[in-house]
Amino acid sequence: MNRTYQLGLGLLLTGLAGYVDALGFVRLGGLYTSFMSGNTTQLAVFGAEADPHRMVLPAILIFAFLAGSVLGSGLAILVPSRWTTPVVLAYETLLILGGLGLGLESPELGLAAVFVAVAMGSQNAVLAQVKGFRAGTTFVTGALFSLGQKIAQALTRTGDPLGWVGDGLVWLSLLLGAFLGAQAYALFALYALIAPAALSGGLALVTAILVLRASAAAAKVPAP
């Protein structure tokens, strides 16, 4: 993929992360499936309040996200680099669908949130391929700082006058994704997870086609 496709992919996945985070926040009463800084803060607050029962879920979500990061990164290491994006996105899609199925079967256990947290941890293995792009809810605070920094550089004429646009788009994609996630959950409850599964699955298919086309084009180039 060229740089434009990479940036578009990063923005779509950031929006997806915002979508499922809003879903998790509403369903879990203030916890997240992607924003682990928030869950870590909640874990510490519940610990300070000596409330071990309320510490369990944020701890599970943090562990699930970490496990997803290990598994997604492991896949990215094991498969050929050109296949990293479609393979990890396909894996993410299966995790979201698995969470949806188990969540509908046993909604009281919070299995959907755990599976989605694993999926979001895995997704960052894709975002890591987009060089120099702050994407994903994990990095949105950094994107906001970078946005302010680049606006200052533009105003003082010490940097690119439009250098702030990329970071602004990252924040806006998260905002829009979270808005859509909250709206979707209000209308469809857990079935709202069909949308991010369809998006990640569609992106897996599109990126796989791009890889196959690039491989076919390279095969036609005569050897020197």
Secondary structure per residue as TSV (DSSP state, phi and psi in degrees):
chain	resnum	aa	ss	phi	psi
A	1	M	-	360.0	141.8
A	2	N	-	-81.4	179.0
A	3	R	H	-61.5	-39.0
A	4	T	H	-62.9	-44.6
A	5	Y	H	-63.2	-40.0
A	6	Q	H	-61.8	-45.3
A	7	L	H	-64.8	-41.4
A	8	G	H	-61.5	-42.7
A	9	L	H	-61.8	-44.2
A	10	G	H	-60.2	-41.9
A	11	L	H	-67.0	-41.1
A	12	L	H	-63.3	-42.0
A	13	L	H	-71.6	-30.9
A	14	T	H	-65.9	-42.9
A	15	G	H	-61.5	-39.6
A	16	L	H	-61.6	-43.5
A	17	A	H	-63.4	-40.7
A	18	G	H	-63.3	-38.8
A	19	Y	H	-59.3	-52.9
A	20	V	H	-72.1	-26.8
A	21	D	H	-65.9	-42.5
A	22	A	H	-64.1	-40.6
A	23	L	H	-58.1	-49.0
A	24	G	H	-64.2	-41.3
A	25	F	H	-60.0	-44.9
A	26	V	H	-70.0	-45.2
A	27	R	H	-70.9	-36.5
A	28	L	H	-97.4	3.9
A	29	G	T	70.3	42.5
A	30	G	S	109.6	8.4
A	31	L	-	-108.4	172.4
A	32	Y	-	-129.7	158.9
A	33	T	S	-105.8	-5.2
A	34	S	S	-136.5	-34.6
A	35	F	-	-84.6	86.0
A	36	M	H	-75.3	-18.9
A	37	S	H	-62.4	-42.1
A	38	G	H	-64.7	-42.8
A	39	N	H	-65.8	-37.0
A	40	T	H	-65.0	-41.0
A	41	T	H	-63.0	-44.6
A	42	Q	H	-62.1	-41.0
A	43	L	H	-59.8	-44.1
A	44	A	H	-66.1	-40.0
A	45	V	H	-64.4	-46.1
A	46	F	H	-63.7	-35.5
A	47	G	H	-64.9	-42.0
A	48	A	H	-64.9	-29.2
A	49	E	T	-85.6	3.1
A	50	A	T	53.6	48.8
A	51	D	-	-119.5	77.6
A	52	P	H	-62.3	-30.0
A	53	H	H	-62.1	-42.5
A	54	R	H	-78.6	-12.9
A	55	M	H	-76.7	-20.2
A	56	V	H	-63.0	-51.9
A	57	L	H	-65.3	-48.0
A	58	P	H	-60.7	-34.4
A	59	A	H	-65.3	-41.9
A	60	I	H	-63.6	-41.9
A	61	L	H	-65.4	-39.9
A	62	I	H	-63.9	-45.2
A	63	F	H	-63.2	-40.6
A	64	A	H	-63.3	-42.9
A	65	F	H	-63.4	-43.5
A	66	L	H	-61.7	-44.1
A	67	A	H	-61.1	-40.5
A	68	G	H	-63.1	-39.1
A	69	S	H	-62.6	-41.5
A	70	V	H	-64.8	-46.7
A	71	L	H	-67.8	-44.4
A	72	G	H	-64.1	-43.1
A	73	S	H	-66.5	-36.2
A	74	G	H	-62.4	-43.5
A	75	L	H	-60.7	-44.1
A	76	A	H	-61.6	-32.5
A	77	I	H	-76.3	-38.8
A	78	L	H	-80.3	-33.3
A	79	V	S	-87.8	157.8
A	80	P	-	-55.3	141.5
A	81	S	G	-55.5	-34.9
A	82	R	G	-68.7	-19.9
A	83	W	G	-97.2	0.7
A	84	T	H	-56.2	-51.0
A	85	T	H	-62.6	-53.6
A	86	P	H	-63.7	-36.5
A	87	V	H	-68.4	-46.1
A	88	V	H	-67.9	-37.2
A	89	L	H	-66.8	-37.9
A	90	A	H	-64.2	-41.3
A	91	Y	H	-62.4	-42.8
A	92	E	H	-60.8	-41.7
A	93	T	H	-60.6	-44.3
A	94	L	H	-62.5	-38.7
A	95	L	H	-64.7	-43.9
A	96	I	H	-64.5	-43.8
A	97	L	H	-65.1	-38.6
A	98	G	H	-62.7	-41.8
A	99	G	H	-63.1	-40.2
A	100	L	H	-62.9	-47.8
A	101	G	H	-61.9	-47.2
A	102	L	H	-70.0	-35.0
A	103	G	H	-66.0	-37.0
A	104	L	H	-70.3	-33.9
A	105	E	H	-72.7	-41.5
A	106	S	-	-135.5	72.3
A	107	P	G	-63.3	-24.7
A	108	E	G	-73.8	-14.6
A	109	L	G	-91.0	-9.2
A	110	G	T	67.6	25.6
A	111	L	H	-66.3	-34.0
A	112	A	H	-59.3	-44.9
A	113	A	H	-63.2	-40.0
A	114	V	H	-64.7	-46.1
A	115	F	H	-64.5	-39.0
A	116	V	H	-68.1	-36.3
A	117	A	H	-62.8	-40.7
A	118	V	H	-62.2	-42.4
A	119	A	H	-62.0	-40.8
A	120	M	H	-69.5	-35.7
A	121	G	H	-63.1	-39.4
A	122	S	H	-67.2	-37.9
A	123	Q	H	-58.2	-32.8
A	124	N	H	-64.5	-19.8
A	125	A	H	-67.1	-28.1
A	126	V	H	-76.4	-45.9
A	127	L	H	-62.5	-28.5
A	128	A	T	-65.7	-19.4
A	129	Q	T	-77.6	-16.3
A	130	V	S	-89.3	94.6
A	131	K	T	-62.0	131.0
A	132	G	T	70.5	17.4
A	133	F	-	-116.1	117.8
A	134	R	-	-81.2	103.9
A	135	A	-	-133.9	158.6
A	136	G	S	90.5	148.9
A	137	T	G	-62.5	-26.5
A	138	T	G	-58.0	-31.2
A	139	F	G	-111.1	8.1
A	140	V	H	-68.6	-33.1
A	141	T	H	-61.1	-43.0
A	142	G	H	-63.5	-36.5
A	143	A	H	-65.2	-38.1
A	144	L	H	-65.8	-41.4
A	145	F	H	-62.9	-44.7
A	146	S	H	-62.2	-36.3
A	147	L	H	-59.8	-48.8
A	148	G	H	-62.6	-40.6
A	149	Q	H	-62.6	-42.9
A	150	K	H	-74.8	-29.7
A	151	I	H	-64.3	-42.7
A	152	A	H	-61.4	-41.3
A	153	Q	H	-65.2	-37.4
A	154	A	H	-67.2	-41.6
A	155	L	H	-67.5	-33.9
A	156	T	T	-92.9	3.2
A	157	R	T	58.3	34.6
A	158	T	S	-107.0	2.7
A	159	G	S	-151.0	-176.3
A	160	D	-	-60.6	125.7
A	161	P	T	-63.5	-20.3
A	162	L	T	-114.2	15.0
A	163	G	T	-65.0	-18.7
A	164	W	T	-81.7	-12.8
A	165	V	H	-61.6	-44.1
A	166	G	H	-59.5	-46.9
A	167	D	H	-67.1	-34.7
A	168	G	H	-63.5	-38.9
A	169	L	H	-67.5	-35.0
A	170	V	H	-60.2	-48.1
A	171	W	H	-63.8	-42.5
A	172	L	H	-65.8	-36.8
A	173	S	H	-66.2	-38.2
A	174	L	H	-64.1	-45.7
A	175	L	H	-59.6	-48.2
A	176	L	H	-65.0	-42.9
A	177	G	H	-60.7	-43.3
A	178	A	H	-65.1	-39.9
A	179	F	H	-60.6	-47.1
A	180	L	H	-65.1	-37.2
A	181	G	H	-63.8	-43.9
A	182	A	H	-64.2	-41.7
A	183	Q	H	-64.5	-43.2
A	184	A	H	-65.1	-40.0
A	185	Y	H	-66.2	-37.9
A	186	A	H	-62.5	-31.1
A	187	L	H	-90.9	-37.8
A	188	F	H	-123.3	-1.9
A	189	A	G	54.2	-135.8
A	190	L	G	-63.8	-23.7
A	191	Y	G	-62.7	-14.1
A	192	A	G	-61.9	-17.8
A	193	L	G	-70.7	-13.1
A	194	I	H	-61.7	-36.8
A	195	A	H	-63.5	-52.1
A	196	P	H	-65.2	-31.6
A	197	A	H	-64.8	-41.9
A	198	A	H	-65.9	-39.5
A	199	L	H	-65.7	-49.5
A	200	S	H	-66.8	-37.0
A	201	G	H	-66.0	-41.5
A	202	G	H	-63.5	-41.6
A	203	L	H	-66.1	-36.4
A	204	A	H	-61.2	-43.2
A	205	L	H	-66.2	-46.2
A	206	V	H	-62.6	-45.5
A	207	T	H	-68.3	-32.7
A	208	A	H	-64.6	-41.3
A	209	I	H	-62.8	-41.2
A	210	L	H	-62.7	-39.9
A	211	V	H	-64.4	-44.4
A	212	L	H	-63.5	-40.0
A	213	R	H	-65.4	-42.3
A	214	A	H	-63.9	-38.9
A	215	S	H	-65.9	-40.7
A	216	A	H	-66.2	-40.4
A	217	A	H	-64.8	-39.9
A	218	A	H	-66.7	-33.5
A	219	A	H	-68.7	-25.7
A	220	K	H	-81.9	-15.0
A	221	V	S	-74.3	121.3
A	222	P	-	-66.2	143.7
A	223	A	-	-68.5	142.2
A	224	P	-	-66.6	360.0
